[in-house]
Amino acid sequence: MSGRRLRLQLAAGVGYSFIASALTLGLELVADIFYPARLVLSPLWAIYVGQWVDLGLIVALYALLLAFASPYGLQEGSSYYPILKDARRLAAYTLAALAIASIAFDAYGGPLRTKIGIFILINLIAGVVGGLLSRPSS
């Protein structure tokens, strides 16, 4: 894999991670209007603390994000199929890394300034991990 393609894959992973986190927090804020609970970013942390409504919302959002990145309806011979196949792989690895890394964001109970720094750091880590794992083997 060329260096340029790897940099693009890493940038796409970081961007996707930030978008997924922002959508998750936005969905949690909307849900907080109807069901007041602590904001949760990680589905694993939601299982740990027993916030089942938040878990359902996060899993549904992750499923929609994966479905959006999947090449349904395209035939394998299509010129866009390999691109969307790589995008699906990037989305899956980035969301898995984000679900694991965002436990640090949920577990930390300190000042808001530090929590924002943790949010940025976990999104960078999840994006880089997703970008590295999703690169094609050839």
N, C-alpha and C positions, 0 to 999 in steps of 0.2 A: 504494500500500500504506500502510495506516495505521501510525502510530508504534508502537501497541501490538502489532500483528501482527509488525512488524519486530523488536521487542524479544523477543517470544516465539520467533521464528525464530532469533535469535542465541543465546538461552538454550538452546534445543533443540540447536543446533549445538555449543555448548560442552559441554553435558552428554553428547552423543553422542560427541564427541571423547575426553572423559575415560573414558567407558565402553569405547570401542574400545581405547584405550591400556592401560587396566587389564586388559582381557581378553587383549590381546596379550602383555603382560608376564607375566600369570599362566600363559598357555599356554607361553611361553618357559621359565618356571621349572619347570613340569612336565616339559617336554621336556629340560631340563637334567639331570634325574635320570637319564635314559636315554642322552642324547647330550650330554655336557658340552662346551659351547662358550660363547662370549661372548654375553651377552644382546643381542638386536637388536630394535629397535622399527620400523625402516623397511624395507620390502621392497626399496627401491632400494639401501640400504646393504648388505643381505644379498647382493644381486647383486654389488656392488662388492668385497666381501671374500670372496665365494665360499662363503657359508654356505647351501648349497642346501636343507638340511633346514629351517632356519629360514625360508627364503623360501617353501617349500611350506606350512609351517604358517601363516604370516602371510597368504598369498594365500587359503588355504582358509578362514581365519577371516574375512577381508574378504568373501569370496564368501557365507559364511553370514550375515554381518551385512547384506549387501545383499539376500539372498533373504528374510530375516526382515522387511525393511522394504518388500517388494514386494507389490503388491495381487493376487497370484495367486489365482484362484478367485472373484474378484469380477467382476461384470459392470460395464461402463462406466456403466450407468444407476444403479448403487447409490449411496446417499448417502455411503458411506464411501470410495468410489473416489477422489474428488479429494483427500481427506485423506491416504490412503496413497500416492497419486501424489506429493504434495508431500514426504511422508516419505522416499520412495525417492530423490527428487532431493536432499534434504538429506543422506541417508546417503552417496550417491555423491560429492557434492562435498566433504563433510567427510572421508571416507576418502581421497580424492585429495589434499586439502590436508595431511592428517596424514601420508601417505606421503612427501610432499615435505619438510614442515617437520621431521619427526622425524629427518632426516639430521643435523641439528644435535645432537640428543641422542646419537646413536650416534657421531658424530665427536669429541665432546668427551671428553677423557680425564682431566679434572682432578678436584678434590675432589667428594665425594658431595653436599655441601650445594649447590654450584653446579649439579650435574647435576639435582637435584630442582627447582631454580628453572627450569632450561631445560625440564624436563618440563612444568611448569605453564605456562610461557610458550608452548611450541609447541602445547599443547592449547588454550589460549585463542586463539591465532592461527588454528589450523586450524578451530576452532568458529566463529569470527567470519567467516572466509573462506567456509566452508561455508554458514553462515546467510545471508550476503549474496548469494552466487551462486545459492542455491536459491530465492530469493523469486520468486514469479510475476511475469511481465512486465506483467500488466494491473493 
